[in-house]
């Protein structure tokens, strides 16, 4: 085999390998990006900052959408309460993302990330979710309404400093959650949705 | 020996070049596709600038755009930046940057400035963000591919269709008198609309009619025209202008059964008492001409009250999706067609849709259509995720996310309501409309109809009329669409909606 043929063969091989690895990474990005979210909320919640071993155990009321999406159903869970309100907001949100224990609906997909939390002096909680909130989310008027009020009611019920909630996606104010529910304004808790007795 | 190694190094260079090229082709596949034109109308005439697609974004060449808007007095081009002197202003652009400096102001674009074939290219939103700073007066509707610069008042038109004994009559009502010229081309009729610019509210009208299939507006070459596709090739075409050029009547009739040959002046037997040749049909308000056309003749003085139907989503926004692949945007469009037909059958309402075909107007545009049409009712149709099982038909009125921030002790009367507060004045009537709908849905067998609920459904927020959203559940990834795609089910729902509108008693027309 002449040296030239060898060089050509090597280069052709390199091109083939490069293109295959590109295709592989493309396929990986397309099919596998959502995976791994299931445990992540739990892992994030059990992180040191959010579950201080010294913190008091607190019974927290979480509102989850009912199976038939007719309203919200409370579920009580014990959390090692963090010291500051913004951390407590994070704890409640991560617990909601973790999902219900009694087989109600998930308000937020497991891969949802809480990018940032702010609490202003007038009691407005700004919550910045990652776009993962829309992954695997079934859009609809009722499902989006319940998601929003699951967050708003759960926060207001457990953290007295939270009076109203403004939801942002990827750091931006958005018009709607997934085409239906108005996110252009802050929300106050909706007691009507939580009335449904179980 | 020396010679051969020399040749080898030549080959090596070539091969390395080929390798790099292959990699580039792999990473950036064909990006540029020519699509269509952007038209600049000004009192001087019109300029046509070709649109180029670069990576899914529409781009326009910079200098032709500036020359179409005004006059460029000079420019300085460097490798990465460009300065253009435009009248008294100075524009500074940088390659790959999303910002443009116009005089002292900095304007942000949504996509970066690029180059193509040695030309500087600006994204289409340059027209929206920068051009208004360059010209005295501009009028541009986002999403359209035409802009009006200076003292240009574009005309518009509305279209309606009605049946003749052996054909169909299309009437086109213009806002300004128009001199038309018709040419037959490849089995279609091209109606040239003179040389005044047009800004149509809708560009394409599809008809479910044996004689007329489609009417589209086109001004891609700067010459406004209507293109009419007849239902079959063997039809006679008659056209006439009436009302001083403000109305164009086009009759497509079966040969042999033709009206008088000089034009469609013979009064068709199906017309109502007021119908003469100059009488345009229903759905002819400039606000959103109805595409699914009611088939009755009504004079414009007694325009029927408008029911605005808003099929949710559209275009890239597909909405919900069922396990068997039914998309919400398609389903609600089907239902919208049926509701339109059911409402037309009452002969008491005209229907104004907020979208025609697979378009996705933004939520404010949908509300604006309702408000311009002076709707008596606004129904937003959805088919999203709703619990388990189905079918469940729920009706929602708007619920503001929070109480009004300021409650004036005495209600102050403003000339205009703030855009995002418009629905507040109609909440009571909206609830009545929701009850009327729920009452009808509850009568249908096999359907669960929960009591009307309130939810912050954004599209209802700025509607200046009683407005509700109807959720046809359940389209969700865990379930098949099932009965939702069933013709009988859709028909039942549609007739129930029409009955509810009648019961709601919005029969009195607003001016």
Interface residues (C-beta under 8 A of the other chain):
Chain A: X3 X4 X7 X8 X11 X14 X15 X18 X19 X22 X66 X67 X68 X69 X70 X136 X138 X139 X140 X141 X142 X143 X145 X148 X164 X175 X176 X179 X180 X181 X182 X183 X184 X185 X186 X187 X188 X190 X192
Chain B: X8 X11 X12 X15 X16 X18 X19 X22 X23 X26 X27 X312 X313 X317 X319 X320 X328 X362 X363 X382 X384 X385 X386 X387 X388 X389 X394 X396 X399 X400 X401 X402 X403 X420 X450 X453 X454 X455 X456 X457 X458 X459 X461 X469 X471 X473 X475 X476 X477 X478
